[in-house]
Amino acid sequence: MIERDILVLGGGLVGAAIGYGLQKRGLRIAVLDEGDVAHRASRGNFGLVWVQSKGDGFPPYADWARHAADVWPDFCTELEQRVGFKIGYQKRGGFSLCFSEKDFAARANLIKRMHNQQGPKGYDCEMMERARVEKMMPAIGPDVVGASFCPHDGHVNPLLLLRALHTALGVDYFNEHRASAIRARRGGFEVDAGAAVFAAGRVVLAAGLGNLPLARMLGAELPIRPQRGQILVTERLPAFLDFPMSGVRQTVEGTVMLGSSREEVGYDNSIKTDVLKTITRNAVRAFPLLARARILRAWGALRVLAPDEHPIYQTLGDHAHAIVATCHSGVSLAGAHSETFAGYLAQGGLPAHFAPFHSRRFDVQAAA
């Protein structure tokens, strides 16, 4: 039996970031990963570190997203120094383009609502007319009428981020060790994973969609579902885009990522040509020069969504030492999970101000 202080079930971005943060604080941990046979959003996402529009109607998430963006630069610097390679992080701000006056007005109403929602805490996002947007991004197409801009937004190479976290975890990362059974015992839990049995006083469920069967092993149900998004990537192009947006971003290597869709298709992560056509059409509308770019690859991946699409952080049912961490923003929140969330766990548990992230919020909504 392998004894640890805390077991983290899930080796994607959420679990790896939490495990890395716990490891840095001197805890004996094990991150148990199913491997690439899992429905791993961490290897299929767009790579945004995003603030704008997150937390509309749910201020705790708006605060958490902003905090995550604030700690990302130091988190990145420390991680890169630890592993000895760059992960492609840039923080220059991000845009959301509008293609009609109606779209512009709707986006302006959203930004105003979030300004009002955040109150004295502030919400650094503004609307820009076309002239200002074109000055910052000369390659935009004629249909762009304006955009929202947030200076806290950025992007990163998600594959390099995941590789860096796994590298930093070292011998505490157990690949191809899917948790097949969890048993509560006096003083903690036992977990069967691969050919080994692990034991610890606490366990963190951070396996994305894999949290559904893991929670059931401890007699609980989690209100999460998959949602497919499809993405394409082009050949390397001369630099033309210094800012990411929620549909087009140019990587530090020069390739351009295009996406993404929102499809309720269950656990199907295949690609569909009609959806890919819509994605490329919208991208060319934003930046006409992309019409000449060759597409190298396309893929589908599954987001992990709660009913309101915000994170779930909580203890699990009657198990006070089983913590759930589920979200679809593993890239954006990686710094906060490592630098702050792991710190809470190292100190003993979740603070009171995390209560709004509990899944009981959906019971209240259902009753209402």
N, C-alpha and C positions, 0 to 999 in steps of 0.2 A: 504494500500500500504506500502511495506517495502522499505525504502529509504537507499541507500548505496552510497559510493563514487565510487566504481568500482564493477561491477558484472563479475565474472569469470564463463563462461559457459563450463562445463566439469569438472568432479571430478576425472578423471584418474590422472596418474602421472604428466602430463604436467600441467593441470589445478590446481591440488592440490599443486604442488610445487610453481607455480606462486602465487596462493592465499596465501600460507604460507609466502612467501617473502613479499607480500604486507601487510599482517596482522602484521608482525614483525615491519614494518615501520610505524605503527600507522594508516593506512587507514581503513576506515569502508568498509568491503568487504562482499560479499556473494559468495560462491562457489556452483553453482547449478549443481547437478549431476543426471543423468538419472537413475542411479542404475545399478545393475548387469544384467539387460536385454539388456544393450548396448553391441555392439561389442567391448569389452574392452580389448585392447592389454595389459593394465597394469596388468591384472590378468593372462596373458597367455604367458609372454615373458621369455627370457632365463636368465635375471638378470646380464648381463655384463655391466660393466662401462668401455667403450672401446675407445681407441685412434687409434691404428694402422690401417692403410689403410683408415681411415675416411677422406674424403675431397680430394681424388684423383681427380685432375683436377679442384678443387674448393677450393682454399686456405682459403677463409673466414671460411669455415666449419672445415678445419683442425685446424685453430686457435681456433675456438669455442670449438671443441671437447677436445683439449689440455687444454684450460682454465677450462672447466667443470671438467676434471680429477684433475686438480690442486686444485680446491676449494672443491672437494668432501670430503676429510678427515675432514675439519673444519665444513662443512655443516652437516656431519654425527654425529660428536661429539655433536654439539649443539642440533640437533634434538633428539638424544638419551637422552640427559640430560633433554630436555623438556618433553618427554613422559614417561621416566622411564623404557625403555626396549631397548634391542639391536636389530639391524636390519641385522646383519650378514655380514657387509661390511669388505672386505679385499682388500688390494692393495699391491700385491707382484709381479706384472707384469703378462703378458699373452703371450701365444704362438699361432701361426698358423702353424700346422704341414704340411709337404710336404712328399708325398709318392713316388715320382719319381724325377729323376734328371731334367726332364722337368718342373715339378711343382716347384722345387727349383729355377730353373733359372727364371721362370716367376715371382715367388714371389720376387726374388732378384731384378728384373727389376722394379717391382712396388715400392719396398722400395727405390731404387736409384732414381726413378722418383719423389717420394715424398720428398726425401732429396733435390733434385734440386729445386723442386717447393717451398719449404719453405725457401730456401736460408739461409741468416744469422740468421733467427729466429731459425733454427735448427729443426731436426726431430729425436727424440730419439727412433729409432727402428733399430735392426740389424739382420743379418742372422747368424744362428748358424748351424754348421755341426752336424751330428748325435752324435758324441762323447760328445760334450758339452750339447746337449739336454738330452742325456741319463744320464749324471751326475746329472742333475737337476731333471729329471723325470725317474727314473730307470725302471718304469713299461711299457715304450713304446714298441710297437711291432717291429718285425724285418723289416717291410716294411717302417718304418719312416727313411728318408734319412737326414732330417734336419728340420729347422723351422725358422720362424721369431719370434723375441722376443721384446716386448715393456715394459719397466719398469713402465710405467704410467697406464697400464691396471689393472683392478680389477673386483670384482663382489660383489653382494649383494643379499639378499633375497628380491625379488620385492614385494612379498605379505606383508612382514613386513614393507617395505618402504612405501607402500601405506597406510597400517594401521596406521603407525606413523604419516604420513601427515594428515590423516583424524582426528586422535586423537588430534594433535596439533591445527588444525583448530577449533575444538570444536563446539560452537554454530554457527560459521560462515559457517559450512558445512551443506548443505541442500540436504540430500539424497532423492531419488525418487521425484525430482523436475525437470523433463525434461522441457526444454524451448520449448514451443509449438508456441510461437509467439514473435517477436521482433518488436517494433515500435520506430522509431526515433521521438523524441519530442524536443521541445525547451529546450536546456540545457542538452540533453543526450538521454536516451533510457528508454523504459518500456519493461519488459519481463514478459510474462505469463509463470508460471512454477508451475505445480501441481495445487493446489487450491489457489495459491497466485499470487500477482502481485508485481514485484520488479521494482525499478527505480534507476537509477544512471547516473552520468554524463559521465561515460565511461564503455565500455563493452569489455571483452576479450573473443574471440572465441578460446577455447582450448579443444574442444570435440573430437579430433581425426577425425574419419570418419563422426561423427556427425556435423563437421564443414561444410560439403557440404550443407545440408538443412538449417543450421543456416545462412550461407552466402547468400543463395538464398532469405531468408526473408528480407535481406537488399539489394537485387537486384544485387548480385555478384555471380560469379562462381569461384570455386577454382579447380586447376588442381591436384587433389589427387585421389588415387585409393586404394583399398584393395589388399593385397597380403598375401596368407596363409602361415603360418609356422607351422609345427607339431613338438611336443616335447614329449619325454618320460622321466619318472623318475624311478629309480631303488629303491630297498630296501636299507637300510643303510649298508654300507660296511666299513671295517677298512680303515683308512686314507691311501691313496696312491697318491693323486694328490694335490699338493700345489698351482698349478697355473691353472687359467681358460684358456679356449680356445674356439674358435668359433665352437664348436661341442660337447665338453665334458667339464663338470665342476662338481667337487665334492663340495657339500654344506658344511657349517660348521656343519650341523646335521649328515652328513655322506652319505646322498643319492647322487645319481649321475644323473645329467640331461644330456640328449642326444638330439641333434637336430642340426640344424633345417632345414626345407625345404624352398624353394622359389617357390610358385605355384600361377599362375595367374588364379584363379577360381572364381573371383568375391567375393560375400559375403558369400560363403560357408566355414564355419569353422569346418567342420566335419573332421574325421581322415580316412586315407586310408592305408590299411595294406601294400600295395606295397611300399609306401613311408616310412612307419615305418621300414620295412625290410631293406631298403637302409640305413636309419639312424643308425640302430643297427649294420649292417654289417660294416659301416665305423668306428663306435665307437670301435668295437672289433678289427678292424685292427689297431687302434691307441693304444688300451690297451687290450691285449688278456684276461686279468683276468676278463673282463666284460662279457665274454661268459658264466660265471657261475652265473651271477647276475640275480635275478628275477625282472621282470618289474612290477611295482605297478600300473602305470597309464600312459595314453597317452592322448593328447589333441591337438586341432588345435586352432590357434588364428590368427587374422588379423592384419598385419602391416598397417601403414598409410604412403603411399609413394607418393611423388611428382615425376614427370617424371625423374628427375635426382637423386632421392632418398635423396636429401638434405632437410633441414628444410625450411619452409616458415614462415617468420615474416614480417608483413606489416600492414599498415592501410587498411581499406576495402573500396575501391571505393571512393565515395564522402563523406564517413563518417570518418572524421579525428579522431574521438574518439572511433572508433571500431577497435580493434587490433586483428590480427590473429596470432596464434602461433600453427603451425602444424609440427609434426616431427614423426619419427618412433623410436626415441632414448630417450624415456621418462626417462629411468633409467640412462643412461649415462649423460644426460643433466640436471638431476634433481637439482644438486647443482648450476649450472649456471643459471637455470630458477629462482631458489629461491634467490640466492645471487646477481646476476647481472641483469638478465632480469627484474625481479620485481623492482629492483632499478631504472632502466631506466624509467619504467612506473610510479613509485612514483615521479620521477622528472619531468614528463610531457609527455614522449613519447620515441620513438625509436631514437637512435643516427644516425648520417649520415653514420657511417661505417657499419650499418646494411642494407643499400640499396641493396647490392648484394643478400640478402635473399628474396627480393620481387619477386612475381610470374611473374613480367614483364620480368624476364630473359628468360622465355620460349617463349615470343613473339619475342625476339631477335633471339633465336635459330631457331624458325620457319621461320623467315624472311631470315636467313642465309641459 
